């Protein structure tokens, strides 16, 4: 076996390893993407709840002084 054949064999083995690692990275990226897609719906819901809470708090701060004056 010549050194060229040995070098080609070593490079082929390294290439197989690199291909396996790339395949694993693709799966990880897909899982991350799926998690982000799922989280987007949660963020929208959370934003909606916060918006309603802020609106309710603003309304309450306007109405509370009027209610306190009517009790006096």
TAQUIKA-V473852 format. One record per backbone hydrogen bond with DSSP energy under -0.5 kcal/mol. NH is the residue of the N-H (numbers start at 1). CO is the residue of the C=O. If there is no record, write none. Layout:
# TAQUIKA-V473852
nh=[NH:NH]
co=[CO:CO]
This chain:
# TAQUIKA-V473852
nh=[6:7:8:9:10:11:12:13:14:15:16:17:18:19:20:21:22:23:24:25:26:27:28:29:30:31:32:33:34:35:36:37:38:39:40:41:42:43:44:45:46:47:48:49:50:51:52:53:54:55:56:57:58:59:60:61:62:63:64:65:66:67:68:69:70:71:72:72]
co=[2:3:4:5:6:7:8:9:10:11:12:13:14:15:16:17:18:19:20:21:22:23:24:25:26:27:28:29:30:31:32:33:34:35:36:37:38:39:40:41:42:43:44:45:46:47:48:49:50:51:52:53:54:55:56:57:58:59:60:61:62:63:64:65:66:67:68:69]
